[in-house]
Amino acid sequence: MPLASMMNRDMYGIIKWCTPSIHPHVSRINGIYDNDISISYHSLGNPSINTGIFKKAHNLASIAYQSEHTLFSVNGSSGSNFIVLRSLSHQLKKVHMLAQRNVHKSISVAAEDYNIDINYLQPHYDQDLQIFIPNTIEEFVDGIKKHPETNVVFISNPTYEGLSIDLPRFVQRIRKINPKIVIFVDEAWGSLFPFSDKMPTSAMQAGADICVQSTHKQSSGLQQTGMIHWQGKRIDEKFVMDSYKSLITTSPSFHLLASLDAARFLMQTQGENIINDLISVADKLGNELSKISGVKVIDHDFITKKYSQVRFADKTKVLVNIKGTGIPGYEIAKNFESEYKVILEKYEAENIFFIAIMQNTEYDAIETTKRLKECIEKLSKKNKRSKIIFPDFPLEIKKSLSSYEVINRNIISIELKKAIGLICAEDVVPYPPGIPLIAKGEIISKEHIDYMNAIKRLKGLISIVMSDDKIEKILTVK
Ligand SMILES: Cc1ncc(COP(=O)(O)O)c(C=O)c1O
């Protein structure tokens, strides 16, 4: 029983700076085995058709999250994104979506499955910090003018690293151009937002039509749990309910659903204090880490000053540039995990990334710093690299087909150098920055191929998710 044994044996004594964020005092759901139950207990109601006790819990959540309607999800924001896009494609018949490039794969895959046409805005990428930077509101406005057929605007706000735009102004600007456009926000990383004025305005508070949140990421829901919230007349409830009922398992775990109810209650009653504590632990961690030589903690104000479209940087997240240590982020993170029992949220070539979660204490911040210092000293004795030069991320997008059109064409895998000018038949996603370099249906340029060849030479410092992990061939439309 490798997985069962690991869960029962190895989960103690580690320090986590990663999701899920579970508050030690959140109401626990008893008896994960003893009380497991299904919809055969008829008098409880049925979550997938929103009746009984489930409807009561959903309604309480809609009050807490300031929406008109809320549904609980047991398949994270990934499942919720499918539910929302299915319902929009049934409601609007044909979805023409304008989107920022940092979409989660659930969005690109659902778009392909539901014949949704996506026009991506040209992305911004900070080549030093190696993170995606949001588009400006005016770029969205120009995008709508360029694609007047747009009936859905999609934005992942905040970004993974916690950067948010001025969402209320964004909503107002879009309404002004075309009040019929549906505004859909992937707020997977924003489930904390409604509970503190130290957090940005949430999608519902800003007046967006529909959003998804991952409650497990930062708000005390168990893994897999999330919520869908919506409001107003642009969303037709019957299509959302039809998609919810069609895509949610007929046997959702009542424990997971109940953990959402408990998370809602916790955040509604204690959210403000909990968020203050998270920020102070994150601050402590940042202050401690910045004492280590070669380690640079990225100041949130530095980002908001550098990019005027970034209205807010989430202070529970700590981005740390480790370029000065001469050791790649992935080497630090892997060693930190195996030798020092500290788990980071993510790592990249030159960065490591921490999320302060509700289990963390100031002791964790001090202990983590002590262990990181030791880890870096040990690794630098072994391996000192010369300065690494990264190629610039090519930002220009030339779309030829929608992704759903590509899957009906003949597709062949060909050598990179022969692919210039052809239509790409797969998503090519380098990490960092975790946004597609080329999306399915876009034209492959010389800059893309040069970038991929440069990455090959960096030998694992940047990885690319694509069909050929040797980065020698690429899928194209014949
Ligand atoms: C922006 C965004 N949307 C959706 C998801 C998927 O969320 P979940 O893991 O809850 O399915 C993620 C996951 O990291 C994400 O970053």
PDBQT file of the ligand as one rigid body, heavy atoms in Angstrom, charges set to zero:
ROOT
HETATM    1  C1  LIG A 501      -5.432  30.006 -11.986  1.00  0.00    +0.000 C 
HETATM    2  C2  LIG A 501      -5.782  28.593 -11.633  1.00  0.00    +0.000 A 
HETATM    3  N1  LIG A 501      -6.990  28.129 -11.980  1.00  0.00    +0.000 NA
HETATM    4  C3  LIG A 501      -7.376  26.874 -11.669  1.00  0.00    +0.000 A 
HETATM    5  C4  LIG A 501      -6.528  26.022 -11.003  1.00  0.00    +0.000 A 
HETATM    6  C5  LIG A 501      -6.984  24.638 -10.676  1.00  0.00    +0.000 C 
HETATM    7  O1  LIG A 501      -7.352  24.588  -9.346  1.00  0.00    +0.000 OA
HETATM    8  P1  LIG A 501      -7.598  23.217  -8.563  1.00  0.00    +0.000 P 
HETATM    9  O2  LIG A 501      -6.247  22.679  -8.226  1.00  0.00    +0.000 OA
HETATM   10  O3  LIG A 501      -8.394  23.647  -7.386  1.00  0.00    +0.000 OA
HETATM   11  O4  LIG A 501      -8.346  22.314  -9.466  1.00  0.00    +0.000 OA
HETATM   12  C6  LIG A 501      -5.251  26.456 -10.631  1.00  0.00    +0.000 A 
HETATM   13  C7  LIG A 501      -4.327  25.554  -9.950  1.00  0.00    +0.000 C 
HETATM   14  O5  LIG A 501      -3.271  25.876  -9.525  1.00  0.00    +0.000 OA
HETATM   15  C8  LIG A 501      -4.873  27.784 -10.965  1.00  0.00    +0.000 A 
HETATM   16  O6  LIG A 501      -3.648  28.256 -10.649  1.00  0.00    +0.000 OA
ENDROOT
TORSDOF 0
